Amino acid sequence: MSLRIAFLASDVDVAQDALAELSRRYGHVPPDQAQVIVALGGDGFMLRTLHTMIDHPAPVYGMNRGTVGFLMNEYREDGLIERLEEAVQEIINPLSMTAMDRRGEVHKALAINEVSLLRAGPQAARLRISVDGRMRMEELVCDGALVSTPAGSTAYNYSAHGPILPIGSDVLALTAIAAFRPRRWRGALLPSNAMVRFDVLEADKRPVMADADSISVADIDWVEIRTDTQIRHKILFDPGHGLEERLISEQFT
């Protein structure tokens, strides 16, 4: 029996062209009938695919038709069935964000890479940080802060000078964005089962927004973040090019 593949593609021309060619060569089934889902695009499209396919059991294999492609494999039209059969699977648990805005409305979202808090006005944000119900920092004055998974540690977290985390390390990175006070505070490494809470101080004068993989909530009062171990995203990589190798390689470039 041939492998049942569902091809999904971003809107860019090169991804749409790849969708047409690969569907012609290998056939195409709806995602709910697929044994594997092939995502054609960049990292942003891969994240959207994982979110969209959250209730589908099929693993996702990405091929890069975007820019960076950290979560993607190299694009090649030949030998796709063999590559899929030999691919190595990585399991990723997303972060769960619960945020309450100043109107008292509660918002929930999932993030595969990171949950970030960003100032939404001209003044720096003032944040209080608690971990597992214990206050750890009374006041962080900053442009923002984020909590990152290992899979997302090379994205926004790395740009904000946070650490790269090996897959399977069972830790999260809490990273400050342009910290003003404490000026030299660079963040913390936390157990993956930790619950992190940010309370926004002076939220009326210093508004803050929260973002979970591009799902944004404006004018927040507080945010709680924890790993959702009930959700398991399955991502496929070519042998020797999995997330573990990419995380190591990124630190030597």
Kinemage of the C-alpha trace (Angstrom):
@kinemage 1
@onewidth
@group {chain A} dominant
@subgroup {mainchain}
@vectorlist {calphas} color= white
{ca met a 1} P 0.000 0.000 0.000
{ca ser a 2} L 1.376 3.434 -0.913
{ca leu a 3} L 1.885 6.071 1.747
{ca arg a 4} L -1.111 8.378 2.101
{ca ile a 5} L 0.156 11.970 2.095
{ca ala a 6} L -1.666 15.246 2.652
{ca phe a 7} L 0.193 18.219 1.169
{ca leu a 8} L -0.353 21.677 2.653
{ca ala a 9} L 1.322 24.831 1.335
{ca ser a 10} L 1.691 28.505 2.173
{ca asp a 11} L 0.382 31.141 -0.212
{ca val a 12} L 3.741 32.040 -1.772
{ca asp a 13} L 4.227 31.040 -5.414
{ca val a 14} L 7.130 28.626 -4.837
{ca ala a 15} L 5.117 26.735 -2.208
{ca gln a 16} L 2.038 26.578 -4.425
{ca asp a 17} L 4.152 25.320 -7.341
{ca ala a 18} L 5.631 22.636 -5.092
{ca leu a 19} L 2.145 21.664 -3.930
{ca ala a 20} L 0.989 21.115 -7.504
{ca glu a 21} L 4.063 19.122 -8.530
{ca leu a 22} L 4.281 16.896 -5.441
{ca ser a 23} L 0.537 16.198 -5.479
{ca arg a 24} L 0.845 15.141 -9.115
{ca arg a 25} L 3.780 12.837 -8.424
{ca tyr a 26} L 2.782 11.272 -5.114
{ca gly a 27} L -0.976 11.707 -4.889
{ca his a 28} L -2.863 13.662 -2.268
{ca val a 29} L -5.471 12.824 0.363
{ca pro a 30} L -7.350 15.013 2.873
{ca pro a 31} L -5.490 15.516 6.187
{ca asp a 32} L -7.944 13.336 8.125
{ca gln a 33} L -7.080 10.397 5.838
{ca ala a 34} L -3.317 10.960 5.770
{ca gln a 35} L -0.583 8.879 7.352
{ca val a 36} L 1.745 11.874 7.125
{ca ile a 37} L 1.267 15.580 6.438
{ca val a 38} L 3.839 17.408 4.324
{ca ala a 39} L 3.974 21.160 4.971
{ca leu a 40} L 5.479 23.340 2.237
{ca gly a 41} L 6.577 26.790 3.364
{ca gly a 42} L 8.692 28.387 6.075
{ca asp a 43} L 8.773 28.121 9.852
{ca gly a 44} L 5.731 30.372 10.230
{ca phe a 45} L 3.678 28.106 8.016
{ca met a 46} L 4.976 25.053 9.882
{ca leu a 47} L 3.756 26.535 13.176
{ca arg a 48} L 0.348 27.279 11.663
{ca thr a 49} L 0.160 23.720 10.316
{ca leu a 50} L 0.970 22.213 13.707
{ca his a 51} L -1.691 24.366 15.355
{ca thr a 52} L -4.263 23.502 12.676
{ca met a 53} L -3.504 19.773 12.774
{ca ile a 54} L -3.475 19.565 16.562
{ca asp a 55} L -6.276 16.964 16.606
{ca his a 56} L -4.837 14.854 13.778
{ca pro a 57} L -2.609 11.891 14.715
{ca ala a 58} L -0.448 12.075 11.575
{ca pro a 59} L 3.080 13.494 12.024
{ca val a 60} L 4.130 16.581 10.055
{ca tyr a 61} L 7.141 16.658 7.724
{ca gly a 62} L 8.119 20.125 6.552
{ca met a 63} L 9.982 21.032 3.370
{ca asn a 64} L 11.417 24.510 3.146
{ca arg a 65} L 9.777 26.834 0.655
{ca gly a 66} L 10.330 29.868 2.890
{ca thr a 67} L 13.348 31.651 4.353
{ca val a 68} L 14.964 30.331 7.539
{ca gly a 69} L 13.277 26.941 7.714
{ca phe a 70} L 14.641 25.862 11.092
{ca leu a 71} L 11.741 23.434 11.527
{ca met a 72} L 11.859 22.318 7.899
{ca asn a 73} L 13.757 19.785 5.816
{ca glu a 74} L 15.495 20.571 2.544
{ca tyr a 75} L 13.141 20.745 -0.424
{ca arg a 76} L 13.633 17.994 -2.997
{ca glu a 77} L 11.017 16.519 -5.289
{ca asp a 78} L 12.697 13.138 -5.792
{ca gly a 79} L 12.652 10.290 -3.292
{ca leu a 80} L 10.006 11.707 -0.992
{ca ile a 81} L 8.517 8.347 0.006
{ca glu a 82} L 11.938 7.023 1.035
{ca arg a 83} L 12.660 10.185 3.024
{ca leu a 84} L 9.371 9.950 4.871
{ca glu a 85} L 9.917 6.277 5.696
{ca glu a 86} L 13.408 7.001 7.067
{ca ala a 87} L 12.513 10.230 8.904
{ca val a 88} L 13.171 10.636 12.632
{ca gln a 89} L 10.296 11.815 14.817
{ca glu a 90} L 10.597 14.552 17.451
{ca ile a 91} L 7.876 15.180 20.047
{ca ile a 92} L 7.152 18.763 21.120
{ca asn a 93} L 4.837 19.891 23.926
{ca pro a 94} L 3.477 23.414 23.487
{ca leu a 95} L 3.076 26.127 26.084
{ca ser a 96} L -0.404 26.971 27.320
{ca met a 97} L -1.070 30.679 27.864
{ca thr a 98} L -3.899 32.027 29.993
{ca ala a 99} L -4.152 35.826 29.972
{ca met a 100} L -6.650 38.185 31.559
{ca asp a 101} L -7.057 41.622 30.047
{ca arg a 102} L -7.984 44.777 31.969
{ca arg a 103} L -11.661 44.296 31.093
{ca gly a 104} L -11.625 40.993 33.001
{ca glu a 105} L -11.858 38.802 29.899
{ca val a 106} L -9.769 35.615 29.958
{ca his a 107} L -7.969 34.492 26.798
{ca lys a 108} L -6.319 31.120 26.151
{ca ala a 109} L -3.823 30.134 23.448
{ca leu a 110} L -1.098 27.607 22.717
{ca ala a 111} L 2.471 28.367 21.679
{ca ile a 112} L 4.973 25.945 20.172
{ca asn a 113} L 7.829 28.477 20.204
{ca glu a 114} L 7.250 31.028 22.933
{ca val a 115} L 4.850 33.242 24.830
{ca ser a 116} L 6.054 36.832 24.886
{ca leu a 117} L 4.957 39.975 26.692
{ca leu a 118} L 5.706 43.279 24.965
{ca arg a 119} L 5.200 46.864 25.963
{ca ala a 120} L 2.401 48.477 23.948
{ca gly a 121} L 3.166 52.140 24.626
{ca pro a 122} L 6.049 54.600 24.866
{ca gln a 123} L 7.005 53.647 28.434
{ca ala a 124} L 8.801 50.501 29.539
{ca ala a 125} L 6.716 47.698 30.997
{ca arg a 126} L 6.783 46.908 34.702
{ca leu a 127} L 6.316 43.192 35.389
{ca arg a 128} L 6.150 41.105 38.551
{ca ile a 129} L 7.330 37.511 38.037
{ca ser a 130} L 6.145 34.497 40.046
{ca val a 131} L 7.086 30.848 39.562
{ca asp a 132} L 4.860 28.095 40.941
{ca gly a 133} L 3.020 30.606 43.121
{ca arg a 134} L 6.154 32.109 44.653
{ca met a 135} L 7.156 35.656 43.734
{ca arg a 136} L 10.655 35.591 42.282
{ca met a 137} L 11.057 39.164 41.040
{ca glu a 138} L 9.083 42.048 42.484
{ca glu a 139} L 9.695 44.331 39.510
{ca leu a 140} L 11.255 43.879 36.072
{ca val a 141} L 11.365 47.095 34.047
{ca cys a 142} L 11.821 46.136 30.410
{ca asp a 143} L 10.538 46.227 26.863
{ca gly a 144} L 9.133 42.781 27.529
{ca ala a 145} L 9.841 39.191 28.544
{ca leu a 146} L 9.223 35.753 27.115
{ca val a 147} L 9.032 32.094 28.055
{ca ser a 148} L 10.418 29.750 25.402
{ca thr a 149} L 10.321 26.020 24.756
{ca pro a 150} L 13.488 24.215 23.622
{ca ala a 151} L 12.076 24.052 20.087
{ca gly a 152} L 11.540 27.812 20.077
{ca ser a 153} L 14.785 28.744 21.803
{ca thr a 154} L 16.554 29.612 18.528
{ca ala a 155} L 13.774 31.979 17.455
{ca tyr a 156} L 12.750 35.182 19.288
{ca asn a 157} L 14.386 33.909 22.483
{ca tyr a 158} L 17.812 33.712 20.811
{ca ser a 159} L 17.380 37.151 19.233
{ca ala a 160} L 16.717 38.495 22.740
{ca his a 161} L 20.040 36.908 23.876
{ca gly a 162} L 18.371 33.982 25.604
{ca pro a 163} L 19.999 30.523 25.765
{ca ile a 164} L 19.598 27.768 23.190
{ca leu a 165} L 18.009 24.761 24.870
{ca pro a 166} L 18.639 21.159 23.772
{ca ile a 167} L 15.562 19.143 22.880
{ca gly a 168} L 14.726 16.831 25.757
{ca ser a 169} L 16.345 19.109 28.334
{ca asp a 170} L 13.050 19.498 30.246
{ca val a 171} L 13.649 23.200 30.835
{ca leu a 172} L 12.115 26.476 29.724
{ca ala a 173} L 13.928 29.742 29.100
{ca leu a 174} L 12.619 32.894 30.775
{ca thr a 175} L 14.287 35.777 28.950
{ca ala a 176} L 14.061 39.529 29.428
{ca ile a 177} L 13.735 41.807 26.400
{ca ala a 178} L 15.833 44.964 26.773
{ca ala a 179} L 15.836 44.852 30.572
{ca phe a 180} L 16.326 48.266 32.213
{ca arg a 181} L 16.028 47.242 35.856
{ca pro a 182} L 17.647 44.971 37.022
{ca arg a 183} L 19.901 46.204 34.206
{ca arg a 184} L 22.079 43.126 33.925
{ca trp a 185} L 19.392 40.488 34.465
{ca arg a 186} L 19.457 38.045 31.551
{ca gly a 187} L 16.700 35.681 32.605
{ca ala a 188} L 16.407 32.215 34.126
{ca leu a 189} L 16.183 28.528 33.278
{ca leu a 190} L 13.116 26.844 34.749
{ca pro a 191} L 11.845 23.247 34.939
{ca ser a 192} L 9.511 22.415 32.070
{ca asn a 193} L 6.670 21.773 34.551
{ca ala a 194} L 6.963 25.229 36.129
{ca met a 195} L 4.031 27.642 36.065
{ca val a 196} L 5.203 31.174 35.280
{ca arg a 197} L 3.011 34.168 36.055
{ca phe a 198} L 3.539 37.756 34.960
{ca asp a 199} L 1.547 40.528 36.652
{ca val a 200} L 1.540 43.849 34.827
{ca leu a 201} L 2.191 46.771 37.174
{ca glu a 202} L 0.721 50.161 36.311
{ca ala a 203} L -1.147 48.566 33.433
{ca asp a 204} L -3.156 51.730 32.847
{ca lys a 205} L -0.024 53.853 32.276
{ca arg a 206} L 2.239 51.146 30.843
{ca pro a 207} L 0.079 48.868 28.648
{ca val a 208} L 1.388 45.422 27.745
{ca met a 209} L 0.324 42.898 25.109
{ca ala a 210} L 0.851 39.131 25.175
{ca asp a 211} L 1.610 36.995 22.134
{ca ala a 212} L 1.506 33.200 21.760
{ca asp a 213} L 2.861 32.182 18.343
{ca ser a 214} L 1.329 35.318 16.743
{ca ile a 215} L -1.974 35.051 18.638
{ca ser a 216} L -2.057 38.414 20.409
{ca val a 217} L -3.974 39.716 23.409
{ca ala a 218} L -3.933 43.469 24.056
{ca asp a 219} L -4.023 45.435 27.300
{ca ile a 220} L -3.348 42.519 29.647
{ca asp a 221} L -3.481 42.470 33.443
{ca trp a 222} L -1.754 39.131 34.034
{ca val a 223} L -0.524 36.066 32.150
{ca glu a 224} L 0.087 32.487 33.291
{ca ile a 225} L 2.231 30.110 31.225
{ca arg a 226} L 2.829 26.392 31.613
{ca thr a 227} L 3.734 23.379 29.472
{ca asp a 228} L 0.752 21.412 28.170
{ca thr a 229} L 1.932 17.806 28.372
{ca gln a 230} L -1.396 16.506 27.053
{ca ile a 231} L -0.598 17.839 23.571
{ca arg a 232} L 2.157 16.128 21.591
{ca his a 233} L 3.166 17.643 18.284
{ca lys a 234} L 4.943 15.068 16.095
{ca ile a 235} L 7.500 16.514 13.667
{ca leu a 236} L 9.580 14.469 11.200
{ca phe a 237} L 13.162 15.250 10.188
{ca asp a 238} L 15.647 13.660 7.815
{ca pro a 239} L 18.193 11.499 9.704
{ca gly a 240} L 21.088 13.603 10.960
{ca his a 241} L 19.166 16.846 10.530
{ca gly a 242} L 16.769 16.711 13.486
{ca leu a 243} L 16.124 19.434 16.030
{ca glu a 244} L 18.902 18.213 18.339
{ca glu a 245} L 21.521 18.591 15.603
{ca arg a 246} L 20.108 21.939 14.487
{ca leu a 247} L 20.157 23.324 18.017
{ca ile a 248} L 23.813 22.352 18.394
{ca ser a 249} L 24.801 23.623 14.952
{ca glu a 250} L 23.107 26.978 15.536
{ca gln a 251} L 25.490 27.672 18.420
{ca phe a 252} L 28.548 27.381 16.156
{ca thr a 253} L 27.425 29.686 13.357
